[in-house]
Amino acid sequence: MRWIYGGGISIIVTTFLCDALGLDVDYWRAAAWSLTFGALFVMIFTVLYITRSNWRSNRIGRIFCAKSVLLTLALWQIVATTWGGQDYPYRNEIRFVIYAMIALAYATMDVALVREQNHDRKGEDGQLRPRMDLPPL
């Protein structure tokens, strides 16, 4: 894993060094390719997670699956806009559906998170217990 981080950081630093040395760096193209590869790697992760993990076994798995799918869709929509411009058919409708689904998914994730946290904090008498591991305000 370290070689991936090291390689990526080396590419970033090398790009800035080339720019500092007066070489022509096309930052738009560098950012567009970075976005495209980021979307590709998120999509690969999502496909591997859905096909090789038991994500249906618990609520967190289902939530993480939905989050991964929505992030993949949002990133590919941004990639399409980056490379193809803003004037492709049904762009606004596609954006509306993806972004509305993200809002709905995160609203349900927020509710699920609070419920799980409250469940973890309940004592034997059913009352919520204050967290003792947090620093005082």
PETA-V404911 format. One record per residue. N is the residue number from 1. PHI is phi in radians with two decimals (* if undefined). D_LAST is the distance of its C-alpha to the last C-alpha in whole Angstrom. Layout:
n	phi	d_last
N	PHI	D_LAST
N	PHI	D_LAST
//
This chain:
n	phi	d_last
1	*	37
2	-1.10	37
3	-1.15	40
4	-1.18	39
5	-1.06	36
6	-1.05	38
7	-1.11	41
8	-1.13	39
9	-1.15	37
10	-1.08	41
11	-1.11	42
12	-1.11	39
13	-1.10	40
14	-1.06	43
15	-1.06	43
16	-1.17	41
17	-1.13	44
18	-1.04	47
19	-1.10	46
20	-1.15	45
21	-1.46	49
22	1.63	50
23	-1.31	51
24	-1.32	50
25	-1.97	47
26	-1.59	47
27	-1.17	43
28	-1.06	44
29	-1.16	46
30	-1.09	44
31	-1.18	41
32	-1.11	43
33	-1.19	44
34	-1.08	40
35	-1.07	39
36	-1.10	43
37	-1.15	42
38	-1.05	38
39	-1.09	40
40	-1.08	42
41	-1.18	40
42	-1.14	38
43	-1.13	41
44	-1.06	42
45	-1.00	39
46	-1.08	39
47	-1.10	43
48	-1.09	42
49	-1.11	39
50	-1.20	41
51	-1.54	44
52	-2.10	43
53	-1.99	40
54	-1.58	40
55	-1.24	37
56	-1.40	39
57	-1.28	38
58	-2.64	34
59	-1.09	32
60	-1.11	30
61	-1.07	33
62	-1.17	35
63	-1.12	31
64	-1.13	32
65	-1.10	35
66	-1.06	35
67	-1.06	32
68	-1.13	35
69	-1.11	38
70	-1.16	36
71	-1.12	35
72	-1.03	38
73	-1.08	40
74	-1.09	37
75	-1.13	38
76	-1.20	42
77	-1.15	42
78	-1.17	40
79	-1.06	43
80	-1.05	46
81	-1.20	45
82	-1.09	44
83	-1.47	48
84	-1.78	49
85	1.56	48
86	-1.58	47
87	-1.88	50
88	-1.90	51
89	-1.03	52
90	1.11	49
91	-1.00	46
92	-1.16	44
93	-1.15	45
94	-1.10	44
95	-1.05	41
96	-1.02	40
97	-1.10	41
98	-1.09	38
99	-1.23	35
100	-1.16	36
101	-1.16	36
102	-1.10	33
103	-1.07	31
104	-1.12	32
105	-1.09	31
106	-1.27	28
107	-1.08	27
108	-1.22	29
109	-1.14	27
110	-1.08	24
111	-1.10	25
112	-1.09	26
113	-1.10	23
114	-1.08	21
115	-1.05	24
116	-1.14	24
117	-1.13	20
118	-1.13	20
119	-1.08	24
120	-1.18	22
121	-1.62	19
122	-1.29	22
123	-1.53	23
124	-1.13	27
125	-1.50	27
126	1.50	26
127	-1.55	22
128	-1.24	19
129	-1.81	17
130	-1.15	13
131	-1.33	13
132	-1.68	12
133	-1.60	12
134	-1.66	9
135	-1.23	7
136	-1.16	4
137	-1.36	0
//
